């Protein structure tokens, strides 16, 4: 396998549905659109969200801690033995029922607060990848911490 498991796995679908439901339950009254971004490397994770009301601007919104926990569970459920797992995700919801999820297992996450140096090697320990599936930036960052393979 060349990367994280493709979605369609029952456990992944269940977790994605739980994420969707948790977000819809907790979004502020009057919301029309929401975008939630999750970035993770090793045990370092960030979740950021924005919401928009029908006539309003996009505003920052703090997602409940349960959303971050569910993202972590989804990352673990998406891992493969040689392809690791995804590193960033973007979920988009619309009040009308629209829902879209995108996952990236190779691009370097755009963290707001940089992860500690050891998080990069930790990622490779927690979610091993065959060497050909380790992005160059991840290998460099793990090696810089003196903990690469």
C-alpha positions, -999 to 999 in steps of 0.1 A, spaced: 0 0 0 13 34 -9 -1 55 19 -29 58 45 -58 33 41 -84 45 16 -116 56 31 -143 31 29 -131 10 58 -161 7 82 -142 20 113 -130 50 94 -165 57 80 -179 54 116 -153 79 130 -159 103 101 -197 102 108 -190 108 145 -169 138 137 -196 151 114 -223 146 140 -202 161 168 -195 192 147 -231 197 137 -242 194 173 -217 219 186 -216 246 159 -230 280 170 -266 289 163 -271 305 129 -241 289 112 -243 283 75 -207 271 67 -179 256 88 -144 246 80 -123 226 104 -86 219 99 -67 193 119 -29 189 117 -9 163 135 26 150 137 35 124 164 14 133 194 14 170 186 -20 180 172 -39 213 164 -75 218 154 -86 252 141 -121 261 128 -139 290 112 -177 294 108 -199 317 88 -235 327 94 -259 334 66 -250 371 63 -218 373 83 -181 371 78 -159 340 85 -151 340 122 -128 318 142 -145 291 163 -131 268 189 -141 232 182 -148 210 213 -120 188 226 -140 158 215 -134 168 179 -97 168 183 -99 134 200 -120 120 171 -95 132 146 -68 114 166 -88 82 165 -94 86 128 -57 91 121 -50 58 140 -78 40 121 -64 53 88 -28 40 93 -13 12 73 17 -10 82 39 6 56 22 38 45 17 57 78 -14 79 81 -26 113 71 -10 144 86 -36 170 79 -73 171 72 -99 197 62 -136 191 68 -162 214 54 -198 214 64 -228 233 51 -261 238 70 -279 225 39 -262 191 46 -231 193 24 -200 176 38 -166 173 23 -134 158 38 -99 160 24 -68 143 38 -31 148 31 -6 121 41 25 136 24 24 174 26 41 191 56 13 204 79 11 242 83 11 243 121 2 275 139 24 265 168 54 244 157 56 209 171 86 199 192 115 185 172 110 150 186 75 149 172 88 141 137 106 109 147 77 101 170 54 102 139 76 75 122 75 54 154 38 57 159 28 53 122 57 35 104 62 40 67 83 21 42 112 44 34 98 51 -1 67 65 16 85 89 40 83 124 25 116 141 23 107 169 46 96 144 73 129 124 70 149 156 73 130 168 103 133 134 120 170 132 113 175 168 125 162 158 159 188 130 159 161 104 161 156 93 125 158 56 114 
